[in-house]
Amino acid sequence: MTIPIALTIAGSDSSGGAGIQADLKTFAAFGVYGASVITALTAQNTRGVSGIHRVPAEFVTAQIDAVFADLDAGAVKIGMVAERPVIDAIAAGLERWSPERVVLDPVMVATSGDRLLMADAVDALRQKLVPRADIITPNLPEAAALLEEQIASSEAAIESQGRRLLAMGCGAVLIKGGHGGGTESIDYLIRQGSLVALPAPRIATKNTHGTGCSLSSAIAAGLARGDELETAVRKAKVWISAAIAAADRLNVGHGHGPIHHFHQLD
């Protein structure tokens, strides 16, 4: 049997709920073999981030080359990239190895509110990684930050921001609605000539740690399995909604606990 392979390039979460750890759990939940390139180590738990140790760019390069020299990764998910040299290293690695599908989650702020992306890295993210992505998956604050605009508060404003993000060179934009209001959490998949609304009931829980990481990884897993982009996004949305709905069953930590990656096994 040949198992599909996906690679996550992201930071490590010592509490296991987000980052590399969430990505690998998500890949496993979708039957995908997960490889990883670690860009930063964080000291964090469900209550917040207490420290970040950045991995040197040259070692990020070494990890990328080691993985691609041996493993046939069908999709790459990029998450936390804290500084410009690491972004440069990732962009060069993508150029060197030309992976088939790339999902970029522009992680800027943790669920706890802690800022994870240095200000001088935002331009590099826009210029070097966004154009290489098949899809980017910002939440409402991240979409606004990438465009240096106010947070969108209507469907028309969300679509407008999505179109401007598309103009940066990515293939598609999924603007996540978790930070919005109302009884539904609506994500918007925006591509050239199309807008697809993906609603789901808004779930009342504080246990949403790692939601964004896991959604983007679920999309990457679908792409690694050979799904078309919209199919991968739809499957990922259904799965993440169920993982959030089941989160309170885990009872992990005392702050923003993790989602339930393996809810389907209960």
C-alpha positions, 0 to 999 in steps of 0.5 A: 500500500502506498500511503499519501504523504503531507508535510507541515512546515510550522511551529511546535506547540508544547501543549500539543493542541496547535502547530506541528502537533495538531497538523500531524494529528489531523493528517493521521485522522485523514489517513495521511502520513505526516512529515514535519519541518519545525520553524520555531519551538514554543513554550505554551499551554492552553492558557497562553504562550510563555516563550518562543525559540526560533529555529535558524533559517539554515536548519529549516532549509536542512529539514526541508531538503531532508524531507523532500530528498526522500519522501514524496509529499503530495501537499505542503501546509505552511503555518507559523513562520515567525521571521523573515529569514525563515520565510526566505528559506521556505520560499527557496525550498519550495522553488527548489523542490516544486511541491504539487500543492501548497496550503498557507495558513498565515498565522499571526496571532494565537487563540490566546491573543499572543502575537506570533509573527514579527512585524517585519515578516509580514511583507515577506509573507505577502511577497514570497509565500502567498504567491506560491500557495494554491490556497491561503486560509486567513481568519477575519483579523488575519485577512485584514492584517495582510491588507492593512485594512479594518476587519470585514463585517459583511459578506460583501466586504469579506469577498472584496478582501478575498479578491484583493488577497487573490491579486497577491498571486495565490490560487484561492482564498478561504476566509474563515468566519470563526471570529465573526458573529451570528448563529452560523460560522461562515467560511468563504472560499474565493477563487477567480470568478466564484464565491462559495459560502460554507456555513456551519452552526457556531458552537459555544465552547472555549476549547478552540485551540489549534482550530486554524492549524487543523483546518488548513492541515485538513485541506492539505490532507485532502489535497495529498489524497488527490481531492480537488480543491473545493472538495478538500475544503468542504471535507475539511470544514465538515471535519473541523466542525465536528472536531470543535463540537466534540472538543468539550469531551476531552477536558484538557488544560484550564484555558482554551483547550484543544479540539478533538482531532479523533472524534470519529473514533469515539 
